[in-house]
Amino acid sequence: MKKITSIILIVLILCVLLTGCGKPILLGQNYYYNDAYDPMMLVFEDNGKFSLDKSDGVYTGDYIIKDKKIDIVFDGDGEIGFFTIVDKDNLQDSHGNNFTTVYQEPGGGNGIIDGVMNISKDEAMDLLIDAIWESMGHDTTIIYTGEGVADGQKCYLFSYGDNSQEEFIPWDYYAVTGDGDIYIMDNDTGEYEPLPKG
């Protein structure tokens, strides 16, 4: 019995070392902030370093993973920040920006419909508040996180969560289309689904 337990343990260790089993994020994978005005690309290397490619340059630094959070320290000025791990394919930074492994070309490509936004960001926020008002608790808030795509339609993206702590803790992710349709992200699959009525 001891021998079998030892073999299983060795196999599990090899699985983690060779295939990355159990890693909360995908090391070496590009994570994209798909925003038409300020796109970014983020990469976490397996040596504890990260790089953030922005329109004004490439920023690097060190990171450490703690449970569902990645603490970062930028090289140079030592600025600190963090990312919340939604799942291995989706991260959210301390400003509420969503980073995903799926690249989306601004205004087209990859199933994106350029689409006309018939409502403003504020109108989309109001629609979302009206839709989930009854389920909103005390010390919760909704944060606008940028633009993206749900069901092939251009959308405003929002995070809903706990605002009672020092750091905003997101619970749910929503998308509101330019025509006012509301979607909620399935946290298991990372896909947006129509928000059930009522």
C-alpha positions in Angstrom: 0.0 0.0 0.0 2.9 2.4 0.9 4.5 1.7 -2.5 1.2 2.5 -4.4 0.8 5.7 -2.4 4.4 6.7 -3.2 3.9 6.0 -6.9 0.7 8.1 -7.0 2.5 11.0 -5.2 5.4 10.9 -7.7 3.0 10.9 -10.6 1.2 13.9 -9.2 4.4 15.8 -8.7 5.5 15.0 -12.2 2.1 16.2 -13.5 2.5 19.5 -11.8 6.1 20.0 -12.9 5.7 18.9 -16.5 2.2 19.9 -17.5 1.4 22.7 -15.1 -1.5 20.9 -13.5 -2.9 22.9 -10.6 -1.5 26.2 -11.8 -4.1 29.0 -11.2 -2.9 30.9 -14.3 -1.3 30.0 -17.6 2.4 30.9 -17.4 3.9 32.2 -20.7 0.3 32.8 -22.0 -0.7 36.2 -23.3 -3.5 37.8 -21.4 -5.2 40.6 -23.3 -7.1 43.7 -22.2 -9.3 44.1 -25.3 -10.0 47.8 -25.3 -10.2 49.8 -28.5 -8.5 52.9 -26.9 -6.0 51.4 -24.5 -5.3 47.7 -25.4 -2.7 45.9 -23.2 -1.0 42.5 -23.2 0.2 40.8 -20.1 2.5 37.8 -19.7 3.6 36.0 -16.5 6.8 34.0 -17.0 7.7 30.9 -14.9 10.7 32.8 -13.5 8.6 35.1 -11.3 8.8 38.0 -13.8 5.9 39.6 -15.8 5.7 42.0 -18.7 2.9 44.5 -19.5 2.8 45.7 -23.0 0.9 49.0 -23.3 0.6 51.7 -26.0 3.3 53.8 -24.2 5.8 51.1 -23.7 6.6 47.7 -22.1 6.6 47.5 -18.3 8.2 44.6 -16.4 8.4 43.5 -12.8 8.1 40.7 -10.3 5.0 38.8 -9.2 3.9 36.3 -6.6 0.8 34.2 -6.6 -1.2 34.0 -3.4 -4.3 31.9 -3.6 -6.7 33.8 -5.9 -4.5 36.9 -6.1 -1.3 37.9 -8.0 0.7 40.6 -6.3 3.0 42.6 -8.7 5.9 45.0 -8.2 7.0 47.1 -11.2 10.7 47.4 -11.9 12.1 50.9 -11.7 9.7 52.9 -9.5 8.6 49.9 -7.4 4.9 50.6 -8.0 2.7 47.8 -6.6 -0.6 46.4 -7.8 -2.5 43.1 -8.0 -4.6 40.9 -10.2 -7.6 38.8 -9.0 -7.7 35.4 -10.6 -11.2 34.7 -12.0 -10.1 31.5 -13.6 -7.0 30.4 -15.5 -8.2 32.2 -18.7 -9.4 35.4 -17.0 -7.8 38.0 -14.7 -9.0 41.3 -13.3 -6.6 44.1 -12.3 -6.9 46.4 -9.3 -8.7 49.0 -11.5 -11.4 46.5 -12.6 -10.0 45.9 -16.1 -10.6 42.4 -17.4 -7.7 40.5 -19.0 -8.4 37.3 -21.0 -6.5 34.8 -23.0 -8.8 35.5 -26.0 -7.6 38.2 -28.3 -10.2 40.4 -29.9 -9.3 42.8 -32.7 -10.8 46.3 -32.0 -13.8 46.9 -34.3 -13.8 43.5 -36.0 -12.3 40.0 -36.3 -12.6 37.0 -34.1 -16.4 37.1 -34.3 -16.6 40.7 -33.1 -19.3 42.8 -34.7 -18.3 46.5 -34.7 -21.9 47.4 -33.9 -23.4 50.8 -33.1 -23.6 51.6 -29.4 -27.1 53.1 -29.2 -26.8 53.8 -25.5 -24.1 55.4 -23.5 -22.0 53.7 -20.8 -24.0 55.5 -18.1 -27.3 54.3 -19.6 -25.9 50.8 -19.8 -25.0 51.0 -16.1 -28.5 52.2 -15.2 -30.0 49.3 -17.1 -27.8 46.9 -15.2 -28.7 48.4 -11.9 -32.4 48.2 -12.6 -32.0 44.5 -13.7 -30.1 43.4 -10.6 -31.3 45.9 -8.0 -33.3 43.4 -5.9 -30.3 41.1 -5.5 -27.8 43.8 -4.7 -26.7 43.8 -1.1 -25.3 46.5 1.3 -21.6 47.4 0.6 -21.8 46.2 -3.0 -21.1 48.1 -6.1 -20.9 47.9 -9.9 -17.7 49.0 -11.7 -17.3 49.8 -15.4 -14.3 47.8 -16.8 -14.2 48.7 -20.5 -15.7 47.4 -23.7 -15.8 43.8 -25.0 -18.0 41.3 -26.8 -20.9 39.1 -25.7 -22.7 36.8 -28.2 -20.9 38.6 -31.1 -22.1 42.0 -30.0 -20.1 45.0 -28.9 -20.8 45.6 -25.2 -20.0 47.7 -22.1 -18.4 45.5 -19.4 -19.1 45.7 -15.7 -18.0 43.9 -12.5 -20.3 43.5 -9.5 -19.0 42.7 -6.1 -18.1 43.5 -2.5 -16.9 47.0 -1.8 -16.7 46.7 2.0 -13.0 45.8 2.2 -9.9 47.8 1.2 -9.9 46.0 -2.2 -12.9 45.6 -4.4 -13.8 41.8 -4.6 -15.7 41.0 -7.9 -18.4 38.4 -7.7 -20.1 38.6 -11.1 -19.3 40.0 -14.5 -21.9 41.6 -16.8 -22.0 42.8 -20.4 -24.6 45.3 -21.7 -25.0 45.6 -25.5 -25.5 48.8 -27.5 -29.2 47.9 -27.7 -29.5 47.3 -23.9 -29.4 43.5 -23.8 -27.8 42.3 -20.6 -25.5 39.2 -20.3 -23.9 37.6 -17.3 -20.6 35.6 -17.4 -20.7 32.0 -16.4 -17.8 31.9 -14.0 -17.1 28.2 -14.8 -16.8 28.6 -18.6 -16.0 32.3 -18.9 -18.8 32.7 -21.5 -21.5 35.4 -21.4 -25.1 34.2 -21.3 -28.3 36.2 -21.4 -29.3 37.4 -18.0 -32.5 35.6 -16.9 -35.5 37.9 -16.7 -37.1 38.5 -13.4 
